[in-house]
């Protein structure tokens, strides 16, 4: 029995220069028995959306990370023009649409197969004889997938930037479609996919689908891309600057960056989403004072956090502050 994530025991056959390993094509086993990987790739992003959004909702309701909020909760209630029920309904509708589109492409997709991997690795080894077998295996198994997914990230960013910017430049497209998303001036996790259904289909479903087709992603690579992209979009709208959040640590396009775009004064900036910011830099639409905004929001959030602690400790927190100042 082969151990997952480790090279197979018969990997040494790729070093045999006499002949290539034989190919025995068979259907690839699914990650979950009885559930095709292609269908799992449609289910997982939806599950991830509601689970990850609920995670932030719990943080919000129970005030578990008030020191890291981008906006005070009062501002969210005052500025947002969409009811939570409307947000939920629109997100469910988008999930239905993207699932129908995904099923259509799933029916047209080829059945995943296996049995040819060692044969292809053998050809790699013949060209790069100096590369260790384990490195050949790792690059073939994970390196190619990593490259394809990163390329898909770039395609998604390009697609979404161009369409997103167009919907702001064209007044009709904005008023008819995109204005719905901007009813949430203070973003929160559940509202990440709060869009007009047409915009949601064109911007998110088609954007990610086109990226998958152009890069030739397998069902499992698509599973990762769809789920990761969904969680990244939620994180961009979560309303928090969590210090250990990997999405916000790895990518320059994060919750603060996108929050600026949702503000009335940042409306014509920061169109890039959801991973990088290079298109904003290229088109000159990147907001210039991002670091200053971060510092300002820290001060605002800190004051609200002090109020929160004061409320929870019945004045003890303020007493300690005064005592510290006297000392």
N, C-alpha and C positions, 0 to 999 in steps of 0.2 A: 504493500500500500504506500503510495506516494504521500509525502508530507506537504501540505499546502505552503506556498511561499518559499519553498526550497527547491533547488535544481533536482531533476529526476535522477535516479540511480544509473540509468543507462545513458547519461549525457556524454560519456566518453566516445560514443559512436560518431559524434560529429568531428572527431579528430582523425578518423580513418580516411586517408586520402584516396583509397582504392575505389570506393563506390559510395554513393549517397544512400542514407537510410531509406528503406521502402516507405511508401505512403499507404496508409490504410484509413480511408475516409469513413467517419461514422458521425452520427448526431452527437453534438456536445451536450453533456448532462447539464441540467439547469441548476442554478444556485439553490433554489428551493424545489424539491421534487414535486412535480405536478403543476408547477407554476412557471410557464415559459419566461425566460429572462426578458424578452421583449415586452411582455405584459407587466412584469415586475418594474421595468423602467418607466411605465406609465403610472403605476400605483405608488411607488416610493416617493416621488416628489410631492404628491398630494398629502401623503401621511406626514412627510417631513414638514410641509407647510403648516399644518395644524398643530403638530407637536411643538415645533420650534417657536411658532407664534404664541402658543399657549404658555411656553416657558417665559417669554417676555411679559405676557399678560399677568402671570402670577407675580413676577417681579414688580410689575406696575401696581397691581391691586394691593399687595402686602408691603409695598414700599421697602423692598429689600436692597435697593441700590440707589437710594436718593442722591447720594453724593456724585453719581455718575450720569444723572439725567442731563439731557441737552436742554430741555425746556421744563419749567415747573409744570406740574399737573394742571394748575389753574389756567395756564396759557393754552394747554391742549383743549380744555373744555370751552374756552372763550373763542378761540380762533377757528376751530374745525367746524365745517358746515355740513358734514355728512354724519348721519346717525350710524351707530355701530351695526344696527340691523341691516341698513342699506349696504354697508361695506361687506358684511358677511354674505349677503345675497349675490353681490357682484362677483365676489371671489369664487363662490360655488359655481356660478354660471361659467366663469372662465375655466374652471377645472373640468366642467362637463365638456366644453368646447375643445379644450386641448386633449382630453381623453378620446373624444370621437376622432379628431385628426390623427392622434397617435395610433389608434386601432386601424385606421385606413392604411397608414404606412407600415404597420406591423404585418398586415395581410399581404402587402407587396414585397416585404423583405424576405431574403433568403433564410433558410433554416440554418442556424449556427452549426458548424461542423468542427471536428478535430481530427488529429491523426497525421497531419502534415508538418507539424512544428519542427521536429528534429530534422526533417529533410531540408527545410528552409534555413535552419540554423547551420546545417552542414555547408551550404553554399556561402553563408557569411564567413564561416571558419576558413574556407578555402581562399577567400579574398584577404582575410586578416588573420593569417596563421599565428601571428605573434600575440594575439589577444587571448587571454585565458578562457577556457570553456565556460566557466561560471559567469564571466563578464558578458560573453556572447549571449548566454541564456538570459541574464538580467536585462540587457538592452533589448533583446527580442521580446521578452515577456512584459516588461514594464516601461522601458525607455521609449519604445515606439508609441505606446498608449499615452504616456506623459506628453510627448511631443504633439500628438494629435489633439489631445484635450486642450493644451495651451493654445494651439492654433485655433481651435474652436472658440476659446475665450476671446481671441482677437477678432474673429469673425462676428461673434455676438456683439462685442463692443462697437464694431464698425456699423453693423446693421442698426443697432439701437440708437447710436449717436445720430446717424443721418436722419432716421425717421423721427426721433425725439426732437431734434433741432427743427426739422421741417414743421412739426406740429406747433412749435412756438413761433416760427417765422410767419406761417400762413394763418391769418386770423380766423378763416373759416374752419380749418382743421382743428385749431385750438378750441374755439367755442363749441364746435359740434362734438368733438371727441375728447381731447386731452384735458379740458377744463375740469372734467369730473375728478380726475386724479388729484388735481390741485385744490379740491375742496378740503383736503387734509393739509392744512398749512403747517401743522405740527404732526409729522408722521408718527405712526406706531405700527407694530409688527403685523397685525391682522390686515392693515391697509396696504401692504406691499403690492398686492395685485388688484387693488381697487381701481378698476379702469372701465371705460366704455368697452363693451364686448368686442367691437370691431378693432379698437386699438389694442386690446389685450391679445387678440388673435394675431394681428399683424406684428406687433412689437415683440411680444414674448414667445408665443407659440411658434410663429414662422421663423423668428430670429434664431431660436435655439434649434429648430428643426433643420433649417438651411445649413447651420454650422455643422450639425451632425452628418448631413448628406455630403457636404463638400469635403469633409475630412474622412469620410468613410468609416465612421465609428461602428464598432461592434455593439451588440446589445448590452454587454456589460460596461463598455465605455460610455454608451448612451445613458445607462443607469447612473453612472457616476456624474456625468455632465449635467443631466437634468436635475438630479437631487442637489448637487453642489450649487448650481446656479440658483435654484429655488431658495436654498438657505442663505446664500449670499444676498439675494434681493431682500429677503426678510431682515437680515442684519443691517442692511443699508437704511431700512425704515424703522428700526427698532426703537429709536429715540434715546439710546444710551451710548456712552463712550466707555465701555467696560475695558479695564486695563489689560486683562488676559484674553481678550477676544481674538482668536487667531485670524478671523476675517479682517478685522480692523488693523491687526498688526502686519499682515502680509501684503494687503492691497492698499494702494494710495487712495482708491475710491472707496470711501467708507461712510459711516452714518453721519458724521459731521459734514463731509463733503457734499453728500446728497441733501442733507438738511438745509444747507445754504440755498440750494436750488428751489426748495419749497417756500422760502421766505419771499415777501413782496419785493425786497431790494436785491435778491439774488436770482430773481425770476429769469433773467437773460444770461445766466452763467451756469456752469457745471452741468452741461447736458450729458456728459459721459456717464455710462452705466453698463454693467454693474461692476466691472473689474478694474479697469485702468483709467488714466486721465489724459493719455497722449493726444486724443482728438481735440479735447478742449484746449490744450496747449497749441496745437497746430492751427486751430481756427481762432485763437485769441479769446476764447470764451471762459477760460478758467478764472474763477474769482481770485482777485489779487491778494486779499487780506484774510486768507484762511486761518493763519496762525493767530492773528489778532482776534478773530472771531472765537477761536477756541479758548483763548485767555478770557475773553469777555464772558463766554458761557460758563466757564469754570467759576467765575466770581458770582454770577447770578445763581448758579446751582448750589454753590457753597452757602450762600445766604439762606436759600430755601432749606438746605440740609440742616443748618443751625436751628432754623425754626422747627423743623421736624424733630430734631433731637430734644429741643426745649420742651416740645409738646409731650414727647414720650417720657422725659425724665422729670416733668413738672417743675421746670425752672432750674434744675440742678446743673444742666449744661451751661446755661448763661452764667450761673454763679461761678463755675470753674473758669470760664473765660475772663470774667472780671478779676478773679483772684490771680490768674496768670498775668494779666496786664499790670496789676498792682506790684507783683513781684518783679 
